[in-house]
């Protein structure tokens, strides 16, 4: 099953777990193409920066793409000035975060055949029977 491995900072992960953060801001988003069929909702495994492990997961229901950045501030918990700086005049994607869940036992990156985490995110394959 196609999934995404996403790198996030600890503070953002905690806000996802409480339901406060419902949009994850990125410059790109998962899409079908290049022999890949993205099926929604898409499982997203969360690598928390500095921990060396996948700490949990959420389901991404889809995304919004906009250059009207005030729209993204509330759900992302990111101040407008920071969004403007990150966007640098372009558009941003808000990945829709639902059902964030922390794993009882974090999974090392090696379980996913990786030695280093993605800078932002990457596609991965997980077993259909995997808990997502």
Helices and strands as residue ranges (DSSP letters): E 2-8, H 10-18, E 23-26, E 42-48, E 53-66, H 70-76, H 80-87, E 92-108, G 109-112, E 121-125
